[in-house]
Structure formats: C-alpha cells, structure tokens
Amino acid sequence: MFELKEEVFKANLELVERKLVLFTFGSASAIDRTKGIIVIKPTGIVYEKMRPGDMVMVDLNGQIIDGKLKPSRDVTIHLAIYRNFPEVGGIAHTRSIAATSWAQAGKGIPVLGTTHADFFNGEIPCTRKLTEAEVTGNYEEEIGKTIVERFEELNPMELPAVLVYSRGPISWGVSVAEAVRNATVLEEIAKMAIKTTTINPTFSIQKELLTKHFNRSRNKERL
C-alpha cells in the first residue's frame, strides 16, 4: 500500500502548490476498492513537515489500520462519499477562496460558460443548511449525509464536486489525482462565475452548449 500512500501524499502537496489550502486546512484521500482501504492525510500536520509514511490507512468504518497519527477530521465525510458513490477513487477537500465564497453564500455555482461545461454537467450543487441538532451532534457524519442527500437525483461522476453549506468545496474523481484536478478547475470556474454574475446577473449558458461541451470532453482524453 506504499504506492497509494505516496499518491495521496503527492496529491495533498499539490493542493498547497495550487493554493487551494492553507496551514493544516484541507485533505485528500484515495481508496483501494479491492481491499476496502482508504488512505488519507493525518489531522493537524503542516504540509511542509508531512511525509508519505504519515498518511493514515482506515477501513470503510473509519477504523485505523495503519498509521501513527490520527486521520483528518474530514475522514467521516470522505467515508460517506466512498460508501455511496462506488465509482469514486479519490477525494479532495479544499478551502479555495472563490469556491468557498459560493459555499458560504449557500449558493450553487451556475453554468455560465464552456469551461464549466467541459468538466461539470450542470450547476455545482450546494448542500442544505444543517439543523441545530445536526451541528451539535455528529457534525462530520451529518455533513456526509447532506452530500449524499443532495445527490439523490444527480450523477456524482457527471458533477464531481459539491459545495458544503457555509464550509467549502469537496471534489472527487476516479483517482485522487483527478480529484485534485477537479478541485483546481472548480476554483477557476468559481472565480469566473463571480466575475460573470457581477457583469450580468441574469446570464446562463445555452443548454445546447452545455451538452455539446460536456459530451465532447467525456469522449476524449481529459487534460
């Protein structure tokens, strides 16, 4: 499993390189579906001091299998996604400024152009507001439930990202590298959407353009 630890380690460092996280914020993980093992960044460790061996291995119940450190506090959210979206192979939870701004506003990111349409088949959804009982209860577990709830009628592999209400963005993909790529694209889309809605608050993309670009990008090798 060292290879998967190395992959997750590099993915977490890429989040820093792309300025999607600060200090100890954020987390990236990957799953080995054949073994039912998740590798995730440990909690509370600064990225500069992190090493591949620091990555923590847990099972689908969150029990630590290997690692001297505790897994990220986000692990429960990651587990909910892995359990309910079987095609997901990697997850990236960031605090990128523009995407987090949309999450803090409690609004999904509308499809306003073909860059968005190349990667996401529709609006980036935002979860609902948690109830007081959900916030004071098992907080991360309840966040995971709201993500699954939000995707009851959506395809998570056509919309590989979500905005957690008042919190921030989570992206995923068939691998952790793709999850980081989607998180990076999501941040750029969020920036453009803020600027576009400032210029023209009522604009929306033609449905035909959305379909054209999304289907075309799915039928060729992604960047």
C-alpha positions as CSV (number, residue, x, y, z in Angstrom):
1,M,0.0,0.0,0.0
2,F,3.0,2.3,0.0
3,E,2.2,3.3,-3.6
4,L,-1.2,4.6,-2.5
5,K,0.3,6.5,0.4
6,E,2.8,8.1,-2.0
7,E,-0.1,9.0,-4.4
8,V,-2.1,10.6,-1.6
9,F,0.9,12.4,-0.2
10,K,1.7,14.0,-3.6
11,A,-2.0,14.9,-4.0
12,N,-2.0,16.8,-0.7
13,L,1.1,18.7,-1.6
14,E,-0.4,19.6,-5.0
15,L,-3.3,21.2,-3.1
16,V,-0.7,23.5,-1.5
17,E,1.1,24.2,-4.7
18,R,-2.2,25.2,-6.4
19,K,-3.0,27.5,-3.4
20,L,-6.2,25.6,-2.6
21,V,-5.4,25.1,1.1
22,L,-3.6,27.0,3.9
23,F,-1.7,25.8,7.0
24,T,-3.3,22.4,8.0
25,F,-6.6,23.0,6.2
26,G,-8.0,20.5,3.7
27,S,-7.4,16.9,3.0
28,A,-7.0,14.5,0.1
29,S,-7.6,10.8,0.1
30,A,-7.8,7.7,-2.1
31,I,-9.4,4.3,-1.8
32,D,-8.3,0.8,-2.8
33,R,-11.7,-0.7,-3.7
34,T,-10.4,-4.3,-3.8
35,K,-9.2,-4.1,-0.2
36,G,-11.7,-1.6,1.1
37,I,-8.9,0.6,2.5
38,I,-8.7,4.4,2.4
39,V,-5.5,6.4,2.7
40,I,-5.9,10.0,4.0
41,K,-3.9,12.9,5.3
42,P,-3.4,13.0,9.1
43,T,-5.1,15.7,11.1
44,G,-3.2,18.8,12.4
45,I,0.0,18.3,10.5
46,V,1.5,21.1,8.5
47,Y,2.1,20.2,4.8
48,E,5.8,21.2,4.9
49,K,6.6,18.6,7.6
50,M,4.4,15.8,6.1
51,R,5.9,12.6,4.7
52,P,4.4,9.7,2.7
53,G,4.7,7.5,5.8
54,D,2.5,9.9,7.8
55,M,-0.6,9.1,5.7
56,V,-3.2,7.1,7.6
57,M,-4.9,4.0,6.4
58,V,-8.5,3.3,7.6
59,D,-11.2,0.9,6.6
60,L,-14.7,1.8,5.4
61,N,-15.9,2.0,9.0
62,G,-13.2,4.5,9.9
63,Q,-11.1,2.2,11.9
64,I,-7.3,2.8,11.7
65,I,-5.5,0.0,10.0
66,D,-2.0,1.6,9.8
67,G,-0.5,4.9,10.9
68,K,0.9,6.6,14.0
69,L,-1.2,9.7,13.6
70,K,-4.9,10.4,13.6
71,P,-6.7,10.7,10.3
72,S,-8.1,14.0,9.1
73,R,-11.2,15.1,10.9
74,D,-12.8,15.1,7.5
75,V,-12.4,11.4,7.2
76,T,-16.1,10.7,8.1
77,I,-17.2,12.9,5.2
78,H,-14.8,11.1,2.8
79,L,-16.2,7.8,4.0
80,A,-19.7,8.8,3.3
81,I,-18.7,9.6,-0.3
82,Y,-16.8,6.4,-0.8
83,R,-19.6,4.3,0.6
84,N,-22.3,5.9,-1.5
85,F,-20.5,6.8,-4.8
86,P,-18.9,3.5,-5.8
87,E,-17.1,5.0,-8.8
88,V,-15.2,7.5,-6.7
89,G,-11.5,6.6,-6.3
90,G,-10.2,9.8,-4.7
91,I,-11.4,12.9,-2.9
92,A,-10.0,16.5,-2.3
93,H,-11.5,18.8,0.3
94,T,-10.1,22.3,0.0
95,R,-10.6,25.8,1.3
96,S,-10.1,27.6,-2.0
97,I,-11.3,31.2,-1.7
98,A,-13.7,31.6,-4.6
99,A,-15.4,28.2,-4.3
100,T,-15.6,28.6,-0.5
101,S,-17.2,32.0,-1.1
102,W,-20.0,30.4,-3.0
103,A,-20.4,27.8,-0.3
104,Q,-20.5,30.4,2.4
105,A,-23.2,32.2,0.4
106,G,-25.2,29.0,0.3
107,K,-25.4,29.1,-3.4
108,G,-24.5,26.6,-6.2
109,I,-22.2,27.7,-9.0
110,P,-24.3,28.1,-12.1
111,V,-23.1,27.0,-15.6
112,L,-22.1,30.2,-17.3
113,G,-19.6,29.1,-19.9
114,T,-18.0,26.3,-21.8
115,T,-15.0,26.0,-19.3
116,H,-17.5,24.9,-16.7
117,A,-19.4,22.7,-19.2
118,D,-16.1,20.9,-20.2
119,F,-15.9,19.4,-16.7
120,F,-19.3,19.6,-15.0
121,N,-22.6,18.7,-16.4
122,G,-24.6,21.3,-14.7
123,E,-24.6,23.6,-11.7
124,I,-22.2,22.7,-8.9
125,P,-24.7,21.9,-6.2
126,C,-24.6,23.3,-2.6
127,T,-25.9,21.2,0.3
128,R,-28.6,22.4,2.6
129,K,-28.1,24.2,5.9
130,L,-27.6,21.8,8.8
131,T,-30.1,21.9,11.7
132,E,-29.0,22.8,15.2
133,A,-29.2,19.2,16.2
134,E,-27.0,18.1,13.3
135,V,-24.4,20.8,14.1
136,T,-24.3,19.9,17.8
137,G,-24.4,16.1,17.1
138,N,-22.0,14.1,14.9
139,Y,-21.1,17.1,12.8
140,E,-18.9,15.5,10.1
141,E,-21.2,12.5,9.8
142,E,-24.2,14.8,9.2
143,I,-22.3,16.7,6.6
144,G,-21.7,13.4,4.8
145,K,-25.4,12.7,4.9
146,T,-26.3,16.0,3.4
147,I,-23.9,15.4,0.5
148,V,-25.4,12.0,-0.3
149,E,-28.9,13.6,0.1
150,R,-28.1,16.3,-2.3
151,F,-27.0,13.8,-5.0
152,E,-30.2,11.6,-4.8
153,E,-31.2,12.8,-8.2
154,L,-27.7,13.8,-9.6
155,N,-24.9,11.8,-11.1
156,P,-21.8,12.2,-9.0
157,M,-19.5,11.3,-11.8
158,E,-21.0,14.0,-14.1
159,L,-20.9,16.5,-11.3
160,P,-17.8,15.5,-9.4
161,A,-17.9,18.3,-6.8
162,V,-20.2,19.8,-4.1
163,L,-20.2,22.9,-2.0
164,V,-20.9,22.2,1.6
165,Y,-23.1,25.0,3.0
166,S,-21.1,27.6,5.0
167,R,-18.0,25.4,4.8
168,G,-16.3,24.8,1.4
169,P,-15.8,22.7,-1.7
170,I,-15.3,18.9,-2.0
171,S,-14.3,17.4,-5.3
172,W,-13.7,13.8,-6.4
173,G,-12.7,11.6,-9.3
174,V,-11.8,8.1,-10.3
175,S,-8.4,8.8,-8.7
176,V,-7.0,11.3,-6.2
177,A,-5.1,13.0,-9.0
178,E,-8.4,13.6,-10.8
179,A,-10.0,14.8,-7.6
180,V,-7.2,17.4,-7.3
181,R,-7.6,18.4,-10.9
182,N,-11.3,18.8,-10.5
183,A,-10.7,20.9,-7.3
184,T,-8.4,23.1,-9.3
185,V,-10.8,23.6,-12.2
186,L,-13.7,24.2,-9.7
187,E,-11.8,27.1,-8.2
188,E,-11.2,28.7,-11.6
189,I,-14.9,28.2,-12.5
190,A,-15.9,29.8,-9.2
191,K,-13.7,32.9,-9.9
192,M,-15.1,33.3,-13.4
193,A,-18.7,32.9,-12.1
194,I,-18.2,35.6,-9.5
195,K,-17.0,38.0,-12.3
196,T,-19.6,36.9,-14.8
197,T,-22.6,37.4,-12.4
198,T,-21.2,40.8,-11.4
199,I,-21.2,41.9,-15.1
200,N,-24.5,40.2,-16.0
201,P,-26.5,38.7,-13.0
202,T,-29.1,37.1,-15.2
203,F,-26.9,35.3,-17.7
204,S,-27.0,31.5,-18.2
205,I,-25.4,29.2,-20.8
206,Q,-27.4,27.7,-23.7
207,K,-28.4,24.2,-22.9
208,E,-27.1,23.0,-26.3
209,L,-23.6,24.4,-25.5
210,L,-23.5,22.7,-22.1
211,T,-24.5,19.3,-23.6
212,K,-22.1,19.8,-26.6
213,H,-19.0,20.6,-24.4
214,F,-19.7,18.1,-21.6
215,N,-20.3,15.2,-24.1
216,R,-17.3,16.2,-26.2
217,S,-14.9,16.3,-23.2
218,R,-16.1,12.9,-22.0
219,N,-15.3,11.4,-25.3
220,K,-11.7,12.5,-25.4
221,E,-8.8,12.3,-23.0
222,R,-9.0,14.8,-20.3
223,L,-6.3,17.4,-19.9
